[in-house]
Amino acid sequence: REAVWTPEIEFHQTEDAFTVRVQLPGIKAEDVDVQVSQDAIAISGERKFAQTDVKGFRSEFRYGKFRRVLTLPAAV
């Protein structure tokens, strides 16, 4: 079964703009898909695991596909 995780976000609203920051360290911009509709923003992609031959390797990073949908408080 494939792991799915959700990245952390920050959302800020001013009188004339919304700002969304997504925490995606180590993921290239071209590996992220952002879809904006009138009332939501959907952010998805995948963090791929790079195989290593190192003995004793341990990782607590999250790998696999991610998706986050944020409903906007007003239409854009």
DOMI-410793 format. One record per residue (C-alpha): residue in one letter; x, y, z. Coordinates in steps of 0.1 Angstrom, whole numbers. Example, Ala and Ser with C-alpha at 12.3 -4.5 7.8 and 13.67 -1.06 7.14 Angstrom:
residues 2
<'a'; <123; -45; 78>>
<'s'; <137; -11; 71>>
//
This chain:
residues 76
<'r'; <0; 0; 0>>
<'e'; <13; 34; -9>>
<'a'; <19; 60; 18>>
<'v'; <0; 93; 16>>
<'w'; <9; 122; 38>>
<'t'; <-2; 159; 41>>
<'p'; <23; 187; 43>>
<'e'; <20; 215; 69>>
<'i'; <7; 249; 56>>
<'e'; <4; 285; 66>>
<'f'; <-24; 306; 54>>
<'h'; <-26; 344; 56>>
<'q'; <-54; 367; 43>>
<'t'; <-53; 404; 37>>
<'e'; <-79; 427; 23>>
<'d'; <-68; 420; -13>>
<'a'; <-48; 387; -12>>
<'f'; <-44; 352; 1>>
<'t'; <-10; 338; 9>>
<'v'; <-4; 301; 13>>
<'r'; <30; 286; 23>>
<'v'; <35; 249; 22>>
<'q'; <63; 231; 40>>
<'l'; <79; 208; 13>>
<'p'; <117; 207; 21>>
<'g'; <137; 187; -5>>
<'i'; <110; 186; -31>>
<'k'; <116; 203; -64>>
<'a'; <90; 228; -77>>
<'e'; <85; 207; -108>>
<'d'; <74; 178; -86>>
<'v'; <45; 198; -71>>
<'d'; <11; 203; -88>>
<'v'; <-10; 233; -77>>
<'q'; <-46; 235; -88>>
<'v'; <-67; 266; -80>>
<'s'; <-104; 267; -83>>
<'q'; <-129; 294; -73>>
<'d'; <-131; 282; -37>>
<'a'; <-101; 260; -31>>
<'i'; <-64; 253; -36>>
<'a'; <-52; 217; -41>>
<'i'; <-15; 209; -37>>
<'s'; <-2; 175; -46>>
<'g'; <30; 157; -55>>
<'e'; <54; 130; -44>>
<'r'; <86; 127; -24>>
<'k'; <105; 98; -38>>
<'f'; <130; 77; -18>>
<'a'; <165; 75; -32>>
<'q'; <180; 40; -25>>
<'t'; <212; 39; -6>>
<'d'; <237; 12; 1>>
<'v'; <247; 26; 35>>
<'k'; <246; 2; 64>>
<'g'; <225; 12; 94>>
<'f'; <205; 37; 74>>
<'r'; <175; 52; 93>>
<'s'; <151; 78; 81>>
<'e'; <121; 95; 97>>
<'f'; <113; 115; 66>>
<'r'; <79; 110; 50>>
<'y'; <80; 96; 15>>
<'g'; <53; 89; -11>>
<'k'; <25; 109; -25>>
<'f'; <11; 139; -7>>
<'r'; <-21; 160; -12>>
<'r'; <-35; 189; 6>>
<'v'; <-67; 208; -2>>
<'l'; <-74; 242; 14>>
<'t'; <-109; 257; 12>>
<'l'; <-107; 294; 7>>
<'p'; <-128; 318; 28>>
<'a'; <-139; 338; -3>>
<'a'; <-141; 332; -40>>
<'v'; <-110; 340; -62>>
//
